[in-house]
Amino acid sequence: MNEYYNQRYEGLREQFRARCRSDADQLEACLVEGGDLETAEMLLHRLAGAGATFGYPEVSAMAKGLENRLMDGGQIAAAERAGLLALLRGLT
C-alpha cells in the first residue's frame, strides 16, 4: 500500500516541478520593468504555499520573501529574480 502512495506522491511532485518551470517563464515576464506585479505576487504566493508541501522548502522560503517584498512596495533585484528562476527551472 505504501508503494501506491509513494508513486502517487512522486507523480504529484513531478506535476509541481512542471508547474514551477511554467511559473518561472510567467514570472520572468511579470517581473520585467513595468511588468504585471499583481500576477507576480499571486504566483509567488502559490509557490510559497506549495513548495514545502512537495518537499522544496527553499522554493517556499525564497518565494515568500520575494512576495513580501512586492507586497511592501519593494523591488526584486535582478540577481534575486535570476536565482529564483534558476531554482524553479532546476528542480529535480
C-alpha positions in Angstrom: 0.0 0.0 0.0 2.8 2.5 0.8 4.3 1.9 -2.7 1.0 3.1 -4.2 1.1 6.3 -2.2 4.7 6.9 -2.9 4.1 6.6 -6.6 1.1 9.0 -6.4 3.1 11.5 -4.3 6.0 11.3 -6.8 3.6 11.9 -9.6 2.3 15.0 -7.8 5.8 16.2 -7.2 6.5 15.9 -11.0 3.4 17.9 -11.7 4.6 20.5 -9.3 8.1 20.6 -10.9 6.5 21.1 -14.3 4.3 23.9 -13.0 7.4 25.5 -11.5 9.0 25.6 -14.9 5.9 27.2 -16.4 5.6 29.6 -13.5 9.3 30.6 -14.0 8.5 31.7 -17.5 5.4 33.6 -16.4 7.3 35.2 -13.5 10.1 36.2 -15.8 7.6 38.1 -18.0 5.9 39.7 -15.0 9.0 40.9 -13.3 10.5 42.9 -16.1 10.4 46.7 -15.8 6.8 47.9 -15.6 5.6 44.3 -15.5 2.5 42.7 -14.0 3.4 42.8 -10.3 -0.1 41.6 -9.3 0.3 38.4 -11.2 3.8 38.0 -9.9 2.5 38.3 -6.3 -0.1 35.7 -7.0 2.5 33.3 -8.5 4.9 33.9 -5.6 2.1 33.3 -3.1 1.2 30.0 -4.7 4.8 28.9 -4.8 5.4 29.9 -1.2 2.5 27.8 -0.1 3.1 24.7 -2.2 6.9 24.4 -2.2 7.4 22.9 1.2 4.3 20.6 0.7 6.1 19.0 -2.2 9.5 18.8 -0.5 11.0 22.0 -1.7 11.2 24.3 1.4 13.8 26.5 -0.4 11.2 27.4 -3.0 8.7 28.3 -0.3 11.3 30.4 1.6 12.5 32.3 -1.4 9.0 32.9 -2.9 7.6 34.1 0.4 10.5 36.6 0.9 10.0 38.0 -2.6 6.2 38.1 -2.3 6.5 40.1 1.0 8.9 42.5 -0.7 6.5 43.1 -3.5 3.6 43.5 -1.1 5.6 46.1 0.8 6.1 48.1 -2.4 9.7 47.0 -2.9 11.6 45.8 -6.0 13.2 42.4 -6.7 16.8 42.8 -7.8 17.9 41.1 -11.0 20.1 38.7 -9.1 17.3 37.6 -6.8 15.0 37.2 -9.8 17.6 35.1 -11.6 18.2 33.0 -8.5 14.5 32.2 -8.2 14.1 31.4 -11.9 17.1 29.1 -11.8 15.8 27.3 -8.7 12.4 26.8 -10.3 13.8 25.6 -13.6 16.3 23.3 -12.0 14.1 21.3 -9.6 14.7 17.6 -9.7 
